[in-house]
Amino acid sequence: MNNIRLRRSVLASSLAMALFAPLAFAQSTQAGNAQSSTQQPASDTSSSAKTDKAIELKGVTVTGSMIPRAEVEGAAPVVTITAEQIKQQGYTTLWEFLDSLPQVGQQTSDPASWGSSSVNARSVNLRGVGPGFSLLMIDGHRVVDYPQPLNKQSNFQNYNNLPLGMIDHVEVLATGASSIYGSDAVAGVINVILKKNYQGDELQVTGGTATRGGRNYGDINFFGGHSGENWHVLYNLEQSNRSALWGSDRPYQDSVSDAGYGAWGPASRMFGYQYDAAGAIALSATDANGKYITPPTGTCSKFTNSQLSQSHSVTTNGTQITGVTNNGYYCSQPALFQNWVLMPGSRSQNGYVAGEYDFSNGMAVYGSAALYDTTGISNTQLPVEVTGQFYDQGTGQVINQGIRQLTAKEIGTSANTYDREQNWNLQLGLKGTVFDGRFNWDLNLSSQKYTVREDFTGINVTAMNNFFLGKQQGTTADGLPIYNMNWQQWWNPINPQQYSQFAVGGENTSSSWLDQAQFRINGDLFKMPWADESVGWAAVLEAAHNGFDLSPDPRAQDPSTFQNPFGAYLTGGGTRQRFSLGTEFRVPIFNQLTWTISGRGDKYNDASKADVAKTWGTGLEYRPYDGLLLRGSYGTNFKAPDMQAIYLTGSTSPVGDYVDPLQCINAIKSGQSNSTWCSLVQRPTSQYYQLNTNGSRLLEPQTGHSWTYGFVWQIPGVQGLSVSADYWHMGVDNAIEYLDKDTVLVDEAGCLTGLQANGTSALSPYTAHVPGSAYCSMVTQMVQRNAAGQIVSEESGPINEASLYVSGIDASLDYKFHTENYGNFRAGINYTDNLSYKQRVLASDPLQNTRYNNVASRMTWIADWTKGDWNVSISGTRDGSMRAPNYAGCVVLPNGIQPGMVNVQNGSESISTGVCQVTQDGNAVTVDSATYRGRTPVWITWNTSVGWQMNPDTTLKFTVSNIFDKVGTIPYYAGGFEFVTTGQTADEYIGREVFLTFDYKFK
């Protein structure tokens, strides 16, 4: 047998213990070993070792194949790591570890973003293709979707609720595998393997915190197992508590003034950061001319996080500032994001029990039950009163707008949102062997349900308006509403009792479910006369029923009387049935060359145009000599239309902060620079518009393909040293693309005018689509405007049009070294370089290579030393540089004016001409301004752990994550939500964390 089979990685010992997956129906016995919870493959694979028991098998099943084999390395690369190794690197959750892998792209949703519809969940974005294009499995079985949609649009699976204490190891296949697993496995598969066959009882207690504050962590994990002659049972209980990380915990950037200085406009350059321009107004009122009404003396100091600020605005012409206007005084909140959650907190109680009974006649029955119960804690902006224009009867003046931000002291609580989740996973199965043990079969029935109850602080908008303005007294001749405003309550803090007059507690509920039956069989068919191994075969038959239901608080249908913190009203629900049949063959062409081929058909019954999807895959493994594997694979893939994309029914959300590109272009053309329509600002309620998002029954499956080729080489003459390298490519066609609100507005403006705005004062040709095209006709009808040109409503929804093609190289180096006197050493490096990332929205669009808009390269490493009672490891991650905001744009002039760049279309890319323009006297004028080529710095962090086995039953482990306490710096031109700084990682604001774990094994 080739020596390559169990040598490749630092984790090779874990791989050798990977007898876990769907068709590994038999399990090896492990007697009385409380040191390890993993499984060992049967060492005797000869025919004389066969028995009629269902618990012996001669190979291991690795993710990406249904056939057990002797070699762990196969035609496609698989990354495997144990839960213990995950903890050694300072990760406390599965998602934190997965998000650090080189094969994982950037997150597509910021959990701290205002209006997030899935703030407590975390997705994994393999290869950057999108969270919905990778498949999460537990012990080889599909996992139910998270009930709430990602970005208010699509299905995904939650990696944030699976406790590490239950996990034995994780396998990641980062290439397409639809011919084995069906839909969603376009970018790959993540298979989470729970503990099996553990003997004894063990208690682990972990505590930790972030040294900069926040993120306190506590975890108690009790697990154990017992067995008899024909049975074994495993159980696990875990309770974790992770406090939220708030903006107030990170004062180093707890102010809007920490925005990149290059983003400051002329007024900010002259007078300091303008808090009103950033939406950081705590308390204000403006008159009919838009000037701030100065608050009474001492008003701002009465409120927490409030100070008196003065607003200035400037007018420009070309490169010159032509005028300065004093807009008056108001109360600002400099620590704008102090109440925002940077990383949600959680409290979880999880339980798992599994067992098996062997009938000693070739059959065994098994089952498991798991409950993951989690409460997520989050918050964004506290309730705020934003008035429209009205006539104040008491003062006899027109009030253009009033803004009144409530504080936690006024509310009486922190007004947090609590996402209360419960996820049930029940499994029952019967397995055995037939034909004298040549074939293994497994019949599995599973039922999963996931529910989320979201309790939040809402506002009765009408009651709040009445509290501050009083009831409407009629209307003026000009049609303005008349109020008698209560200025005493407006300029002074209220108390919780007063707040209760308009406070409302809201509750959104959602659920998803998956019921599935599977029958699987595998075994050896026959031997080729010229090969030592038999032809392997496997087949799977599945039937599944799944669905979801979104039930938001019904009061949110009317945003004028009920305001929630998510800015959305998401409704919808539906079901789907699926029937699948797949098969796989593993053929030894000769002893050194093995060929695998697989095929699968999936039949869907739902409201979309999905019907039958057929996929196939193939792979070659060539071992010219012991220690070298040459490999390659190819496969077709598909993803069924998201159920959310099909069944969302008229979900609506009000939009108050937006840029209006059409109004901006018209303003610049008429000689107005720095128009408010060109900037992202909070609009008066009279300028809010309704965004409508609907599903589509016309959606078809998304199709794809993938291939890999590479090698694994055990270096001759150096025991324990191996290297690997694989080229990978995957593509997705006919992908579902949501035309988001910003895309629709930009394209509407471009299609109508043939122009696009660059900044607030320059125009350039619009080249994304041809005016008059079918796309332009569609997108211009998606925006409704009134006679004044203001947006009244906008449509958004999914279409089958997008394409995405990504490729890159994975490489690894692994080394294991044993010494008699100095202990055992091992080290490993894993590296991914994303060579290209080409995408387009429509088939008629050019492919745009946006590689450097994302992190193009990632690397992780780990070194481990064990001697006697001590174990020390050091690990780290490196995220490559990426283009900073305003890359290839014009450098801001010293006075804060930013010219616009003139671009031309060159094939598949929009190329900068290096020509910068400003508008002077209504005409475009070229200016001498450099092109900005800023990039984010490379991001590197180091982690370490030190373990001491005090006695055979007790171990202490000290872990440090981010040893050098690194935090992100804000790019020069950055703006907006300042805590997510460069976009390279999800933890740039956390800093160093320390943990201490006590582990005791009961005798």
PAKEZA-714243 format. One line per 2 residues: number of its first residue (from 1); their letters; for each residue z negated, x negated, y of C-alpha. Coordinates in steps of 0.02 Angstrom, whole numbers. Each point is the difference from the previous one (the first is absolute). Layout:
NUM> a> Z/X/Y  ...
# end
This chain:
1> mn> 0/0/0  44/-67/172
3> ni> -143/-84/92  57/80/162
5> rl> -67/169/-48  -179/-17/63
7> rr> 5/-145/120  80/50/162
9> sv> -135/40/122  -176/-30/53
11> la> -23/174/-67  77/-34/-169
13> ss> -164/31/-88  -4/171/82
15> la> 178/34/-52  -42/-43/-178
17> ma> -133/132/8  117/135/64
19> lf> -1/117/-150  -5/154/107
21> ap> 158/89/44  82/163/-51
23> la> 72/-56/-165  -136/-122/-49
25> fa> -73/139/-105  -109/-114/-102
27> qs> -143/-103/66  -76/-158/-67
29> tq> -184/-2/-39  -121/-106/98
31> ag> -170/-17/-78  -155/-12/105
33> na> 71/-102/143  -84/52/161
35> qs> 78/-144/93  171/81/15
37> st> 64/175/20  181/-43/-38
39> qq> 92/20/-164  68/-134/-115
41> pa> 167/11/-89  0/-10/-187
43> sd> 17/-182/-51  75/30/-172
45> ts> 174/75/16  56/-24/-178
47> ss> 44/147/-110  -150/-36/-110
49> ak> -112/38/148  62/179/15
51> td> -114/144/-44  13/185/16
53> ka> -121/2/147  65/49/171
55> ie> -101/-134/87  102/-154/-44
57> lk> 159/-58/81  100/-160/-6
59> gv> 49/-12/183  -45/48/175
61> tv> 84/129/110  31/-62/177
63> tg> 50/108/148  188/18/7
65> sm> 26/26/-185  -51/129/-130
67> ip> 11/-122/-146  -147/-114/-48
69> ra> 51/-181/-10  -75/-169/-38
71> ev> 58/-79/162  -86/57/158
73> eg> 142/-65/109  151/112/-8
75> aa> 166/32/85  -82/49/166
77> pv> -150/-86/82  -169/87/-8
79> vt> -154/-53/99  -167/29/-85
81> it> -176/-26/67  -172/54/-59
83> ae> -125/99/101  -119/-147/-5
85> qi> 131/-114/76  32/131/134
87> kq> -184/-3/47  -2/-190/3
89> qg> 125/6/142  -114/109/106
91> yt> 83/168/-27  -111/151/-25
93> tl> 138/128/-34  159/0/-102
95> we> 104/42/153  -63/-150/99
97> fl> 58/-115/-139  168/84/-27
99> ds> 36/-3/186  -18/-189/-2
101> lp> 129/-30/-138  159/-92/50
103> qv> 103/139/-81  -75/133/115
105> gq> 78/41/168  -81/62/159
107> qt> -91/164/7  102/145/68
109> sd> -151/90/72  -147/-63/97
111> pa> -159/85/-63  -73/-4/174
113> sw> 149/81/84  -27/158/99
115> gs> 64/150/-96  3/-84/-171
117> ss> 10/132/-137  -70/-113/-138
119> vn> -128/-108/88  -109/-24/-154
121> ar> 139/-53/-119  93/-164/-21
123> sv> 175/-23/-67  87/-154/-70
125> nl> 172/-48/63  80/-109/-134
127> rg> 143/-106/68  -10/95/164
129> vg> 110/138/-70  -130/134/36
131> pg> -161/64/-80  88/143/-92
133> fs> 113/-122/-92  -134/-80/-108
135> ll> -94/82/-143  -187/-7/-29
137> mi> -60/19/-179  -169/-6/-84
139> dg> 6/-64/-179  187/32/1
141> hr> -10/180/57  62/71/165
143> vv> -127/38/135  0/161/101
145> dy> 63/-11/179  -119/-1/147
147> pq> -10/180/65  34/-38/182
149> pl> 168/-71/56  26/-177/63
151> nk> 50/0/184  5/192/-13
153> qs> 156/-17/-106  -2/-65/-178
155> nf> -93/-16/-164  -90/-158/-48
157> qn> -139/-57/-115  -171/-55/59
159> yn> -61/-174/-49  -161/15/99
161> nl> -103/108/-117  10/-103/-161
163> pl> -164/-95/-19  11/-183/-49
165> gm> -149/22/-116  103/103/-122
167> id> 151/-116/1  33/-134/-129
169> hv> 161/-69/73  155/48/98
171> ev> 183/-33/-38  133/4/136
173> la> 185/11/-42  91/-18/166
175> tg> 173/52/-56  83/162/-50
177> as> -53/83/-162  62/179/5
179> si> 82/-17/-171  -176/-22/-70
181> yg> -110/104/115  117/120/91
183> sd> -11/51/182  -88/-104/134
185> av> 11/-166/-94  140/-59/115
187> ag> -93/-147/76  -116/-23/-148
189> vi> -156/54/-92  -185/-35/23
191> nv> -95/29/-162  -189/6/15
193> il> -87/-35/-166  -175/67/-22
195> kk> -131/-87/-105  9/19/-188
197> ny> -115/-36/-148  -144/-72/99
199> qg> -159/-34/-99  -171/9/83
201> de> -57/54/173  21/-87/166
203> lq> -59/30/178  86/-73/153
205> vt> -72/18/175  97/-63/151
207> gg> -44/-1/184  94/-71/148
209> ta> 52/14/180  119/-66/131
211> tr> -78/-140/101  76/71/161
213> gg> -86/166/-36  48/162/-85
215> rn> 74/20/-174  -168/-1/-91
217> yg> 28/14/-187  -107/48/-148
219> di> 52/31/-180  -95/40/-159
221> nf> 102/-6/-160  -70/38/-173
223> fg> 114/-9/-150  -18/-20/-186
225> gh> 64/43/-170  -53/22/-180
227> sg> 92/13/-163  -22/37/-183
229> en> 106/-25/-154  132/126/53
231> wh> -40/39/180  -31/-72/170
233> vl> -50/73/169  9/-73/174
235> yn> -85/63/160  -6/-50/181
237> le> -92/61/154  28/-74/171
239> qs> -63/43/174  69/-86/154
241> nr> -33/15/185  109/-84/131
243> sa> -41/32/182  144/28/119
245> lw> 60/-135/117  8/70/176
247> gs> 82/-61/158  -172/-29/73
249> dr> -32/-125/-142  136/-113/67
251> py> -37/-30/185  115/-150/3
253> qd> 143/123/27  -88/161/39
255> sv> 93/31/161  172/57/51
257> sd> 8/-154/111  18/-104/-158
259> ag> 179/61/-16  130/-137/5
261> yg> 15/-59/180  189/7/-10
263> aw> -12/188/-17  -81/20/171
265> gp> 111/80/130  11/-46/185
267> as> -151/102/53  -108/-78/-134
269> rm> 57/-175/51  -52/35/178
271> fg> -159/100/-20  -62/-27/-178
273> yq> 27/107/-152  33/182/42
275> yd> -107/101/-118  84/162/47
277> aa> 166/-71/-59  -74/-32/-172
279> ga> -70/174/-23  -176/-69/17
281> ia> -58/130/125  -178/60/-27
283> ls> -9/122/145  125/43/136
285> at> 84/135/102  160/-15/102
287> da> 57/104/147  169/81/29
289> ng> 74/-168/52  -60/-86/-160
291> ky> -137/-96/93  -169/-21/-83
293> it> -144/100/75  -139/-127/24
295> pp> -150/44/-111  -169/26/87
297> tg> -100/-158/25  -84/-60/-161
299> tc> 100/118/-113  76/-132/-114
301> sk> -166/-87/-34  -70/162/-73
303> ft> 119/-12/-148  -3/-128/-139
305> ns> 149/-119/-2  57/50/174
307> ql> 31/-93/161  79/38/169
309> sq> 180/-61/8  137/5/130
311> sh> 180/40/-41  152/-77/82
313> sv> 183/27/-32  148/-98/63
315> tt> 184/33/32  130/-132/-38
317> ng> 179/-34/42  84/-134/-103
319> tq> -119/-146/-15  -104/48/152
321> it> -153/109/22  44/114/146
323> gv> -157/103/17  -181/21/-53
325> tn> -90/166/-11  -187/25/-11
327> ng> -25/143/-122  -188/15/23
329> yy> -154/-17/-109  -49/69/-170
331> cs> -119/-39/-144  78/-112/-133
333> qp> -62/-48/-173  33/-187/-19
335> al> -57/-4/-182  131/128/-46
337> fq> -10/-19/-188  -186/-19/-28
339> nw> -13/167/-92  157/-31/-104
341> vl> -14/-52/-180  83/-165/-41
343> mp> -37/13/-185  -69/166/-66
345> gs> -166/1/-87  -27/74/-172
347> rs> -134/60/-119  52/17/-181
349> qn> -77/51/-165  111/-33/-150
351> gy> -24/31/-185  104/-41/-153
353> va> -27/27/-186  121/-38/-141
355> ge> -12/0/-187  98/-14/-161
357> yd> -29/49/-181  102/-76/-142
359> fs> 24/110/-153  39/-154/-107
361> ng> 158/83/-62  121/-68/128
363> ma> -51/124/135  -122/-4/144
365> vy> -50/120/138  -45/-60/174
367> gs> -42/71/169  -65/-40/173
369> aa> -64/87/155  -10/-74/174
371> ly> -62/70/164  30/-91/163
373> dt> -103/81/138  21/-76/173
375> tg> -44/48/178  97/-89/135
377> is> -68/-16/177  117/-20/148
379> nt> 29/46/182  124/-29/140
381> ql> -6/75/174  -143/119/39
383> pv> 44/173/68  81/0/171
385> ev> 42/135/127  173/-22/79
387> tg> 43/136/124  169/51/63
389> qf> 40/35/181  -102/141/80
391> yd> -66/67/165  -187/-26/26
393> qg> -71/150/91  -162/-89/44
395> tg> 77/-146/95  161/84/51
397> qv> 112/-135/-69  124/-27/-140
399> in> -64/-109/-141  145/-89/-83
401> qg> -98/-58/-154  -177/-28/-57
403> ir> -59/-112/-143  -177/12/-68
405> ql> -41/-113/-148  -157/54/-93
407> ta> -124/-131/-60  -102/-10/-159
409> ke> -159/27/103  68/163/69
411> ig> 54/59/-172  -165/-50/-80
413> ts> 85/-83/-149  134/-129/-30
415> an> 120/143/-46  66/-94/-151
417> ty> 124/68/-126  -53/6/-183
419> dr> 131/1/-137  -88/59/-157
421> eq> 106/-43/-151  -15/38/-185
423> nw> 122/-67/-129  -15/54/-183
425> nl> 93/-89/-139  -17/68/-177
427> ql> 87/-77/-151  4/54/-183
429> gl> 106/-83/-132  37/-21/-184
431> kg> 83/-158/-67  44/-75/-165
433> tv> 128/-90/-105  140/57/-116
435> fd> 114/-80/-128  -131/-119/-68
437> gr> -54/-57/172  174/-46/61
439> fn> -4/126/142  -138/48/120
441> wd> -5/170/83  -106/74/138
443> ln> -17/179/62  -87/10/168
445> ls> -49/151/104  -63/-27/176
447> sq> -56/106/146  -33/-64/175
449> ky> -51/86/160  -29/-72/173
451> tv> -80/100/140  -38/-48/180
453> re> -111/101/116  11/-67/176
455> df> -143/50/115  31/-38/182
457> tg> -57/38/176  117/120/87
459> in> 6/82/168  29/179/56
461> vt> 121/-45/138  -13/167/89
463> am> -189/-3/-1  -2/-181/60
465> nn> 120/45/140  -108/148/49
467> ff> -155/-111/0  71/-123/127
469> lg> 122/109/99  -69/173/-23
471> kq> 108/146/-52  170/19/79
473> qg> -5/102/160  184/40/7
475> tt> 155/-96/57  69/-60/166
477> ad> 165/53/75  72/-161/-73
479> gl> -61/48/-173  -147/-121/-10
481> pi> -155/61/-93  -152/25/113
483> yn> -172/-65/-54  -167/-23/84
485> mn> -39/-173/-69  -180/-46/-40
487> wq> -3/-171/83  -185/-23/-39
489> qw> 36/2/-186  159/-101/23
491> wn> -80/-147/91  -163/-6/-99
493> pi> -41/-27/-185  -32/157/-101
495> np> -126/14/-141  28/42/-184
497> qq> -56/180/28  136/24/130
499> ys> 125/-88/-112  -39/124/-139
501> qf> 78/138/107  174/-64/-43
503> av> -30/-113/-150  81/49/-165
505> gg> -20/-75/-173  166/-5/-92
507> en> 47/-25/-181  167/-47/-77
509> ts> 18/8/-189  135/-67/-111
511> ss> 24/-25/-186  123/-74/-124
513> wl> 6/6/-189  91/-76/-147
515> dq> -2/63/-180  97/-104/-124
517> aq> 35/-14/-186  72/-160/-74
519> fr> 55/-49/-173  38/-183/-27
521> in> 55/-99/-151  42/-182/-29
523> gd> 26/-120/-143  118/-118/-90
525> lf> 166/66/-63  75/-142/-101
527> km> 25/-188/1  157/-91/45
529> pw> 44/-122/-141  9/-144/123
531> ad> -158/38/101  -185/-13/-39
533> es> -50/157/95  45/181/-33
535> vg> 92/116/117  -133/92/99
537> wa> 19/180/53  -100/121/107
539> av> 24/176/64  -95/118/114
541> le> 9/188/25  -88/77/149
543> aa> -27/170/78  -91/15/166
545> hn> -50/132/126  -60/-51/172
547> gf> -21/76/171  -91/-3/165
549> dl> -71/118/130  -41/-31/183
551> sp> -123/123/77  -42/-51/178
553> dp> -127/92/103  96/159/46
555> ra> -67/-2/178  106/-155/34
557> qd> 156/108/-2  -34/34/183
559> ps> -29/-168/89  -42/93/160
561> tf> -161/64/-77  -41/-130/-132
563> qn> 18/-189/15  -22/-119/-147
565> pf> -7/-190/6  159/-23/-103
567> ga> 128/77/115  85/88/-144
569> yl> 2/161/-98  68/-45/-173
571> tg> 41/142/-118  93/12/-164
573> gg> -17/2/-187  104/6/-157
575> tr> 15/-48/-182  117/-101/-108
577> qr> 34/-14/-186  69/-157/-81
579> fs> 63/-37/-176  40/-180/-47
581> lg> 68/-96/-149  12/-189/-4
583> te> 33/-136/-126  -1/-190/-7
585> fr> 65/-131/-121  -50/-182/-12
587> vp> 132/-97/-97  -19/-182/-55
589> if> 180/-61/17  -64/-161/-79
591> nq> -169/-88/1  21/-67/177
593> lt> 85/150/80  -69/177/15
595> wt> 88/149/77  -87/159/58
597> is> 85/160/50  -78/165/55
599> gr> 57/169/58  -83/158/63
601> gd> 45/175/56  -110/108/112
603> ky> 28/186/27  -78/79/155
605> nd> -33/182/41  -48/26/182
607> as> 71/70/161  106/-153/42
609> ka> 171/-51/-63  -78/-120/-125
611> dv> 57/37/-176  26/-138/-129
613> ak> -26/-183/40  61/-132/-122
615> tw> -50/-182/11  23/-153/-108
617> gt> -59/-179/-1  30/-161/-93
619> gl> -72/-175/-9  25/-169/-83
621> ey> -129/-130/-51  66/-172/-52
623> rp> -118/-134/-66  105/-156/-31
625> yd> -157/-94/-50  -187/22/-5
627> gl> -63/5/178  153/67/91
629> ll> 50/180/29  159/50/90
631> rg> 4/185/42  91/137/91
633> sy> -2/189/16  101/142/75
635> gt> -41/183/19  44/160/88
637> nf> -139/99/82  -34/165/84
639> ka> -129/95/97  -8/189/-5
641> pd> -13/83/171  -177/0/67
643> mq> -82/167/-29  -67/-10/177
645> ai> 179/-24/63  55/153/-98
647> yl> -142/121/30  -70/-37/173
649> tg> 13/168/90  13/-4/188
651> st> -136/-126/33  -27/-17/187
653> sp> -87/-120/116  -13/-8/190
655> vg> 67/-157/84  -79/-53/163
657> dy> 28/-189/6  184/-42/-3
659> vd> 147/-87/81  147/112/44
661> pl> 153/-116/-16  122/127/73
663> qc> -104/30/156  -30/-188/12
665> in> 187/-39/-5  37/131/132
667> ai> -137/-69/112  64/-179/-13
669> ks> 179/58/33  -59/85/159
671> gq> -86/-158/60  -179/41/-51
673> sn> -83/-147/-86  -164/10/-97
675> st> 16/188/-22  -146/78/-93
677> wc> 128/67/-124  33/-181/-53
679> sl> -181/-36/-45  -115/61/-138
681> vq> -129/99/97  -108/152/-28
683> rp> 94/148/72  -77/153/83
685> ts> -21/142/-122  142/90/88
687> qy> 115/-139/-63  -61/1/-181
689> yq> 130/52/-126  -3/60/-180
691> ln> 60/-113/-141  56/99/-152
693> tn> 14/-85/-169  76/92/-147
695> gs> 42/-46/-178  174/16/-73
697> rl> 58/86/-158  164/-99/7
699> le> -75/-169/-44  68/-99/-148
701> pq> -78/-141/-101  2/-171/81
703> tg> 90/-128/-105  -23/-186/-15
705> hs> 32/-158/-97  -89/-166/-26
707> wt> 27/-166/-84  -95/-161/-26
709> yg> 35/-170/-74  -107/-154/-15
711> fv> -100/-115/-112  -174/-43/-61
713> wq> -23/-184/-44  -146/-84/-86
715> ip> 15/-176/74  25/-126/-142
717> gv> -135/-130/-17  -124/90/113
719> qg> -107/119/-101  -44/159/92
721> ls> 127/-20/142  136/131/19
723> vs> 116/58/137  108/154/21
725> ad> 130/63/122  93/165/3
727> yw> 132/70/116  -14/188/23
729> hm> 106/132/84  -20/187/15
731> gv> 92/135/93  -27/182/40
733> dn> 142/118/44  0/182/51
735> ai> -180/-29/55  -96/138/87
737> ey> -19/-44/183  -109/97/121
739> ld> 77/10/170  -162/-29/95
741> kd> -28/65/174  36/-165/89
743> tv> 162/-29/-95  61/175/38
745> lv> -35/-17/186  80/-173/15
747> de> 155/57/-95  12/162/98
749> ag> 3/-98/162  123/-127/-66
751> cl> 117/130/-70  2/98/163
753> tg> 14/-146/121  67/-147/-100
755> lq> -145/-103/70  -172/-58/-49
757> an> -145/-52/110  -67/-177/-7
759> gt> -173/5/72  -24/106/155
761> sa> 140/-61/111  152/-60/-100
763> ls> 136/84/-104  113/-64/-137
765> py> 135/80/-109  -59/109/-143
767> ta> 83/-61/-161  -102/76/-141
769> hv> 115/151/-21  166/57/69
771> pg> -16/140/130  83/156/-69
773> sa> -32/-51/-181  -74/120/-128
775> yc> -167/-89/17  1/17/189
777> sm> 41/184/-16  -148/22/-117
779> vt> -127/-99/98  38/77/170
781> qm> -33/172/-74  -171/-58/-61
783> vq> -68/-8/179  -24/156/106
785> rn> -23/-20/189  -36/118/144
787> aa> 100/19/160  -94/-146/79
789> gq> 50/-113/-144  -175/-12/-74
791> iv> -22/5/-189  -57/168/-67
793> se> 10/-36/-187  66/-129/-121
795> es> 49/9/-183  -38/-135/-127
797> gp> 36/-6/-185  69/-92/-151
799> in> 181/-39/-42  81/-94/-148
801> ea> 89/-137/95  -95/-164/13
803> sl> 34/-162/-93  -111/-152/-23
805> yv> 39/-164/-86  -131/-136/-19
807> sg> 1/-166/-91  -105/-154/-15
809> id> -77/-135/-107  -166/-2/-92
811> as> -70/-168/-54  -163/-55/-80
813> ld> -88/-157/-58  -145/6/-122
815> yk> -109/-138/-68  -145/-4/-123
817> fh> -95/-160/-36  -147/-27/-119
819> te> -117/-149/6  -148/-45/-110
821> ny> -115/-57/140  61/81/160
823> gn> 31/179/-52  156/107/-2
825> fr> 122/14/144  139/122/34
827> ag> 110/33/150  142/115/45
829> in> 121/31/144  109/155/20
831> yt> 135/10/132  126/130/54
833> dn> 141/-22/125  89/158/52
835> ls> 175/-65/30  74/160/69
837> yk> -53/175/50  154/101/42
839> qr> -10/184/43  92/142/83
841> vl> -36/183/34  174/71/-30
843> as> 140/-55/-114  109/-22/154
845> dp> -125/-117/82  12/-190/-16
847> lq> -129/-87/-109  -132/-80/111
849> nt> -92/-152/-68  -176/23/67
851> ry> -80/-137/-104  -93/-81/143
853> nn> -67/164/66  -112/-9/-153
855> va> -98/-142/-81  138/-97/-87
857> sr> -108/-111/-110  -170/13/-82
859> mt> -103/-119/-104  -164/11/-95
861> wi> -95/-136/-91  -157/-22/-101
863> ad> -92/-148/-75  -144/19/-122
865> wt> -127/-121/-75  -123/41/-139
867> kg> -134/-116/-69  -153/52/-95
869> dw> -87/141/94  104/-20/159
871> nv> 165/72/55  83/-35/168
873> si> 164/70/62  96/-14/161
875> sg> 149/108/44  106/46/148
877> tr> 148/94/71  139/-47/119
879> dg> 106/128/91  155/-70/82
881> sm> 49/21/181  96/150/63
883> ra> 87/50/160  -120/49/137
885> pn> 20/156/108  143/-15/126
887> ya> 87/-132/-106  177/-31/68
889> gc> -46/100/154  -9/-62/177
891> vv> -151/-95/61  -104/96/126
893> lp> 17/-64/176  -158/-72/84
895> ng> -23/160/100  0/107/-159
897> iq> 176/71/8  86/-9/-169
899> pg> 190/-13/1  102/84/-136
901> mv> 104/-98/-126  185/37/-21
903> nv> 43/6/-186  165/8/-94
905> qn> 34/57/-176  59/-140/-115
907> gs> 36/66/-173  -165/51/-76
909> es> -113/-60/141  -34/38/181
911> is> 17/-171/81  -84/-49/161
913> tg> 121/-64/132  -138/-92/91
915> vc> 46/97/157  -145/87/85
917> qv> 24/138/128  -100/102/124
919> tq> 51/152/100  22/-36/184
921> dg> 57/137/118  56/100/-151
923> na> 107/-142/-72  -30/-118/-146
925> vt> -27/-177/65  -12/-156/-107
927> vd> -158/-102/23  -54/-173/-54
929> sa> -124/42/-138  -26/-91/-165
931> ty> 10/82/-169  -169/17/-84
933> rg> -9/-79/-174  -184/20/-35
935> rt> -66/5/-177  -169/39/-72
937> pv> -93/-151/-68  -15/-26/-187
939> wi> -153/89/-69  -110/-100/-122
941> tw> -170/45/-70  -111/-84/-131
943> nt> -127/77/-119  -128/-75/-119
945> sv> -127/50/-132  -140/-93/-87
947> gw> -74/69/-162  -159/-58/-88
949> qm> -49/60/-172  -188/-6/12
951> np> -23/41/-184  108/77/-137
953> dt> -31/173/72  -6/-27/189
955> tl> 131/-61/123  0/-16/189
957> kf> 161/-14/99  23/-34/185
959> tv> 170/43/75  71/-34/172
961> sn> 161/83/59  91/-76/150
963> if> -109/-157/4  53/-55/174
965> dk> -27/172/78  179/17/57
967> vg> 52/150/104  168/43/72
969> ti> 62/-35/175  99/130/94
971> py> 182/-47/28  53/-27/181
973> ya> 102/160/14  -108/111/-111
975> gg> -69/166/58  -67/161/-70
977> fe> -134/2/-133  -66/-176/23
979> fv> -100/-25/-159  152/-16/-113
981> tt> 56/-160/81  154/-80/-81
983> gq> 38/112/-147  -9/-142/-126
985> ta> -154/60/-94  -118/149/1
987> de> -158/-103/32  36/-99/157
989> yi> -151/72/91  -128/-11/-142
991> gr> -45/-185/-2  -116/-82/-125
993> ev> -88/102/-135  -137/-59/-118
995> fl> -58/78/-165  -135/-35/-127
997> tf> 13/70/-177  -139/12/-130
999> dy> 61/25/-179  -119/38/-143
1001> kf> 48/29/-182  -125/102/-100
1003> k> -43/-65/-171
# end
